[in-house]
């Protein structure tokens, strides 16, 4: 793994894994609807500033924006809408929700198979994702959860939607059919801007029930969650998708529960059990397997297949 890819992977894992602790601070003065709106607003303002500084522009064309809105709907609006429509989803078992969140990489693989694009997911990546998911099961041990419930169904649909959004992101950042490839910075900025609209629509659903309270710690946590998690770290995630493909990049979601668990040990005096240690070890083994370098093709074969050299420059080949 190249150093820049490793740095982006680590940044995404560390920041998304630590979100729980920052959100706890914000909830000291804001409710969930207010938090969603102000977080995405801060992120959008920051990313627009970075976009202007980098002299890049927002995309043009109704077709491109329609796909961007679809990505935002699948990754942000749809899960919230489902939770509002299904009362049982709010009380869903936390361990079960964590398992469904970790199933997103497998959903990406299944969607690739359904679209007959299995050749874009190397066998070692699929194997690593399966091993990583097994580690998540060991870590959370959700054996007593109600899997045949409305809450489970909502989280299953949300996992598929997240996976689909990643494949759409991969396609937008690829230069298919002569279209200009979108950069991770532009993609992250547009998602933040559209997210403000989705969050604004959701504000009447509890956002005006209480007056938000802003303290120095709450503002600081909002800046971290907005500027970093929603903006820059999301851009790093998009960068991973562009370089490695959606399937391999999605494996970073397995690192999130590892960071969260270790954070609870450091910040909340959580005592690790044998099962949790074993689960994290299996997750790490799966991640290592997904990120093993590809074997170089024999010299003779490379010389006899000039098209392979051209294909190796594509983002999908980097996986």
C-alpha positions as CSV (number, residue, x, y, z in Angstrom):
1,X,0.0,0.0,0.0
2,X,1.4,3.4,-0.9
3,X,2.0,5.9,1.9
4,X,-0.6,8.4,0.6
5,X,-3.3,5.7,0.4
6,X,-2.4,4.4,3.9
7,X,-2.6,7.9,5.3
8,X,-6.1,8.5,3.8
9,X,-7.2,5.1,5.1
10,X,-6.0,5.9,8.6
11,X,-7.6,9.4,8.5
12,X,-11.0,8.0,7.6
13,X,-10.8,5.2,10.2
14,X,-9.6,7.4,13.0
15,X,-12.1,10.3,12.4
16,X,-15.1,8.1,11.7
17,X,-14.3,5.8,14.5
18,X,-14.0,8.7,17.0
19,X,-17.3,10.4,15.8
20,X,-19.2,8.9,18.7
21,X,-17.2,10.8,21.3
22,X,-17.6,14.1,19.4
23,X,-21.3,13.6,18.9
24,X,-21.7,13.0,22.7
25,X,-20.3,16.5,23.3
26,X,-22.6,18.1,20.7
27,X,-25.7,16.4,22.1
28,X,-25.1,18.3,25.3
29,X,-26.6,21.4,23.6
30,X,-28.3,20.2,20.3
31,X,-30.9,17.6,19.5
32,X,-30.4,15.1,16.6
33,X,-32.1,17.3,13.9
34,X,-30.2,20.4,14.9
35,X,-26.9,18.5,15.0
36,X,-27.5,17.1,11.5
37,X,-28.2,20.5,10.1
38,X,-25.4,22.4,11.7
39,X,-22.8,19.7,11.1
40,X,-23.5,19.5,7.4
41,X,-23.7,23.3,7.2
42,X,-20.3,23.8,8.7
43,X,-18.9,21.1,6.4
44,X,-20.5,22.7,3.3
45,X,-19.1,26.1,4.1
46,X,-15.6,24.7,4.7
47,X,-15.6,22.7,1.6
48,X,-16.8,25.5,-0.6
49,X,-14.0,27.6,0.8
50,X,-11.4,24.9,0.0
51,X,-12.9,24.5,-3.5
52,X,-12.6,28.2,-4.2
53,X,-9.0,28.2,-2.9
54,X,-8.1,25.2,-5.1
55,X,-9.7,27.1,-8.1
56,X,-12.0,24.2,-8.8
57,X,-15.6,24.6,-9.8
58,X,-18.9,22.9,-9.0
59,X,-20.1,20.7,-11.8
60,X,-22.6,21.8,-14.4
61,X,-25.3,19.9,-16.1
62,X,-28.6,18.6,-14.8
63,X,-27.6,15.0,-15.5
64,X,-24.5,15.2,-13.2
65,X,-26.4,16.9,-10.4
66,X,-29.2,14.3,-10.7
67,X,-26.6,11.6,-10.0
68,X,-25.1,13.6,-7.1
69,X,-28.6,14.1,-5.6
70,X,-29.2,10.4,-5.9
71,X,-25.9,9.6,-4.1
72,X,-26.9,12.0,-1.3
73,X,-30.3,10.5,-1.0
74,X,-29.1,7.0,-0.7
75,X,-26.3,7.8,1.8
76,X,-28.0,10.4,3.9
77,X,-31.7,11.1,3.3
78,X,-33.1,7.5,2.8
79,X,-31.8,6.1,6.1
80,X,-33.3,9.0,8.0
81,X,-36.6,8.7,6.1
82,X,-36.8,5.0,6.9
83,X,-36.2,5.6,10.6
84,X,-39.0,8.2,10.6
85,X,-41.4,5.9,8.8
86,X,-40.7,2.8,10.9
87,X,-41.1,3.3,14.6
88,X,-39.4,0.0,15.5
89,X,-36.2,1.2,13.8
90,X,-35.5,3.8,16.5
91,X,-35.3,1.1,19.2
92,X,-33.2,-1.3,17.1
93,X,-30.5,-3.3,18.9
94,X,-27.3,-1.3,18.9
95,X,-25.2,-4.4,18.2
96,X,-27.4,-5.3,15.3
97,X,-27.2,-1.8,13.8
98,X,-23.4,-2.0,14.1
99,X,-23.4,-5.3,12.2
100,X,-25.6,-3.9,9.4
101,X,-23.3,-0.9,9.1
102,X,-20.3,-3.3,8.8
103,X,-22.2,-5.3,6.1
104,X,-21.9,-2.4,3.6
105,X,-18.7,-3.7,2.0
106,X,-20.4,-7.1,1.4
107,X,-23.4,-5.2,-0.1
108,X,-20.9,-3.5,-2.5
109,X,-19.6,-6.9,-3.6
110,X,-23.1,-8.3,-4.0
111,X,-24.2,-5.3,-6.1
112,X,-21.1,-5.8,-8.3
113,X,-22.2,-9.4,-8.8
114,X,-25.7,-8.4,-9.6
115,X,-24.4,-5.9,-12.1
116,X,-22.1,-8.6,-13.6
117,X,-19.1,-6.6,-12.6
118,X,-17.5,-9.3,-10.4
119,X,-14.2,-8.9,-12.4
120,X,-13.8,-5.5,-10.7
121,X,-13.6,-7.1,-7.2
122,X,-10.4,-9.2,-6.8
123,X,-10.9,-12.5,-5.0
124,X,-8.5,-11.5,-2.2
125,X,-10.5,-8.4,-1.6
126,X,-13.8,-10.4,-1.3
127,X,-12.1,-12.9,1.0
128,X,-10.7,-10.1,3.2
129,X,-14.1,-8.5,3.4
130,X,-15.7,-11.8,4.4
131,X,-13.1,-12.3,7.1
132,X,-13.5,-8.7,8.3
133,X,-17.2,-9.1,8.6
134,X,-16.7,-12.3,10.6
135,X,-14.6,-10.3,13.0
136,X,-17.4,-7.8,13.4
137,X,-19.8,-10.6,14.3
138,X,-17.3,-11.8,16.9
139,X,-16.8,-8.3,18.3
140,X,-20.5,-7.4,18.7
141,X,-22.0,-10.9,19.2
142,X,-25.5,-9.8,18.2
143,X,-26.9,-13.3,18.6
144,X,-29.9,-12.1,20.7
145,X,-31.0,-9.4,18.3
146,X,-34.4,-9.5,16.6
147,X,-33.3,-10.1,13.0
148,X,-36.9,-10.6,11.8
149,X,-38.1,-7.1,12.7
150,X,-38.9,-3.8,11.1
151,X,-35.8,-2.3,12.6
152,X,-33.6,-5.0,11.0
153,X,-35.3,-4.5,7.6
154,X,-34.7,-0.7,7.8
155,X,-31.0,-1.2,8.6
156,X,-30.6,-3.8,5.8
157,X,-32.1,-1.4,3.2
158,X,-29.8,1.4,4.5
159,X,-26.8,-0.9,4.1
160,X,-27.6,-1.7,0.5
161,X,-28.3,2.0,-0.1
162,X,-24.9,3.0,1.3
163,X,-23.2,0.3,-0.9
164,X,-25.0,1.5,-4.0
165,X,-24.0,5.1,-3.3
166,X,-20.3,4.1,-3.2
167,X,-20.6,2.4,-6.6
168,X,-22.2,5.6,-8.0
169,X,-19.4,7.6,-6.5
170,X,-16.8,5.3,-8.2
171,X,-18.6,5.7,-11.5
172,X,-18.7,9.5,-11.3
173,X,-15.0,9.7,-10.5
174,X,-14.2,7.5,-13.5
175,X,-13.8,8.8,-17.0
176,X,-16.5,6.7,-18.7
177,X,-18.1,7.5,-22.1
178,X,-15.9,10.5,-22.6
179,X,-17.1,12.3,-19.6
180,X,-14.8,14.4,-17.5
181,X,-13.9,12.6,-14.3
182,X,-15.1,14.3,-11.1
183,X,-12.4,15.0,-8.5
184,X,-12.8,13.8,-4.8
185,X,-12.8,17.5,-3.7
186,X,-15.7,18.4,-6.0
187,X,-17.6,15.2,-5.1
188,X,-17.2,15.8,-1.3
189,X,-18.2,19.5,-1.7
190,X,-21.3,18.8,-3.7
191,X,-22.4,16.1,-1.2
192,X,-22.0,18.6,1.6
193,X,-24.0,21.2,-0.2
194,X,-26.8,18.8,-1.1
195,X,-26.7,17.5,2.4
196,X,-27.6,21.0,3.7
197,X,-30.8,20.8,1.7
198,X,-31.7,17.3,3.1
199,X,-30.9,18.3,6.6
200,X,-33.0,21.5,6.2
201,X,-36.0,19.6,5.0
202,X,-35.7,17.4,8.2
203,X,-35.4,20.4,10.6
204,X,-39.2,20.6,11.2
205,X,-39.0,17.0,12.5
206,X,-37.8,18.1,16.0
207,X,-35.3,20.8,15.0
208,X,-37.5,23.6,16.4
209,X,-38.6,21.7,19.5
210,X,-35.9,23.3,21.7
211,X,-33.4,26.2,21.5
212,X,-29.9,25.0,20.6
213,X,-27.2,25.8,23.1
214,X,-23.7,26.6,21.9
215,X,-20.7,26.4,24.2
216,X,-17.0,26.4,23.4
217,X,-16.8,22.6,23.5
218,X,-20.0,22.2,21.4
219,X,-18.7,24.6,18.8
220,X,-15.3,22.8,18.8
221,X,-16.9,19.4,18.4
222,X,-19.1,20.8,15.5
223,X,-16.1,22.1,13.7
224,X,-14.3,18.7,14.0
225,X,-17.4,16.8,12.8
226,X,-18.3,19.3,10.1
227,X,-14.9,20.4,8.7
228,X,-13.1,17.1,9.1
229,X,-15.6,14.2,9.2
230,X,-18.2,15.7,6.8
231,X,-15.7,17.5,4.6
232,X,-12.0,16.6,4.4
233,X,-12.3,13.0,5.7
234,X,-15.2,12.3,3.4
235,X,-13.0,13.7,0.6
236,X,-10.3,11.2,1.6
237,X,-12.9,8.4,1.5
238,X,-13.9,9.5,-2.0
239,X,-10.2,9.5,-2.9
240,X,-9.9,5.9,-1.7
241,X,-12.9,4.9,-3.9
242,X,-11.4,6.6,-6.9
243,X,-7.9,4.9,-6.5
244,X,-8.9,1.5,-5.2
245,X,-12.5,1.0,-6.2
246,X,-15.6,1.0,-4.0
247,X,-15.2,-2.6,-2.7
248,X,-11.7,-2.3,-1.4
249,X,-12.2,1.3,-0.1
250,X,-15.4,0.3,1.8
251,X,-13.2,-2.0,3.9
252,X,-12.3,1.0,6.0
253,X,-15.8,0.7,7.6
254,X,-14.4,-2.4,9.4
255,X,-11.7,-0.3,11.0
256,X,-14.3,2.1,12.4
257,X,-15.5,-0.3,15.2
258,X,-11.9,-1.1,16.1
259,X,-11.1,2.6,16.6
260,X,-14.4,3.1,18.5
261,X,-13.7,0.2,20.9
262,X,-10.1,1.3,21.5
263,X,-11.4,4.8,22.1
264,X,-13.9,3.5,24.7
265,X,-10.9,1.8,26.5
266,X,-8.9,5.1,26.5
267,X,-11.7,7.6,27.2
268,X,-14.4,5.6,29.1
269,X,-12.4,3.1,31.1
270,X,-14.0,0.2,29.1
271,X,-12.5,-3.1,29.9
272,X,-11.8,-5.4,26.9
273,X,-13.1,-8.9,27.0
274,X,-11.5,-11.9,25.3
275,X,-14.2,-12.0,22.6
276,X,-13.7,-8.3,21.8
277,X,-9.9,-8.8,21.4
278,X,-10.4,-11.8,19.2
279,X,-13.0,-9.9,17.1
280,X,-10.7,-7.0,16.5
281,X,-7.8,-9.3,15.7
282,X,-10.0,-11.0,13.0
283,X,-11.1,-7.6,11.6
284,X,-7.4,-6.5,11.3
285,X,-6.6,-9.8,9.6
286,X,-9.4,-9.2,7.1
287,X,-8.2,-5.7,6.4
288,X,-4.6,-6.8,5.8
289,X,-5.9,-9.4,3.4
290,X,-7.9,-6.8,1.4
291,X,-4.9,-4.6,1.1
292,X,-2.3,-7.1,0.1
293,X,-0.5,-5.9,-3.1
294,X,-1.4,-7.5,-6.4
295,X,1.0,-9.9,-7.9
296,X,2.9,-8.4,-10.8
297,X,2.1,-9.9,-14.2
298,X,4.9,-12.0,-15.9
299,X,7.0,-9.8,-18.2
300,X,6.2,-11.9,-21.3
301,X,2.5,-11.6,-20.7
302,X,2.8,-7.8,-20.2
303,X,4.7,-7.4,-23.5
304,X,2.2,-9.5,-25.4
305,X,-0.8,-7.6,-24.1
306,X,-0.4,-3.9,-24.7
307,X,-4.0,-3.2,-23.7
308,X,-3.2,-4.4,-20.1
309,X,-0.7,-1.5,-19.7
310,X,-3.4,0.9,-20.6
311,X,-6.0,-0.7,-18.3
312,X,-3.5,-0.6,-15.4
313,X,-3.8,3.2,-15.3
314,X,-7.5,3.1,-14.4
315,X,-8.7,3.4,-10.8
316,X,-10.2,0.0,-10.8
317,X,-6.9,-1.6,-11.6
318,X,-5.3,0.0,-8.5
319,X,-7.3,-2.4,-6.4
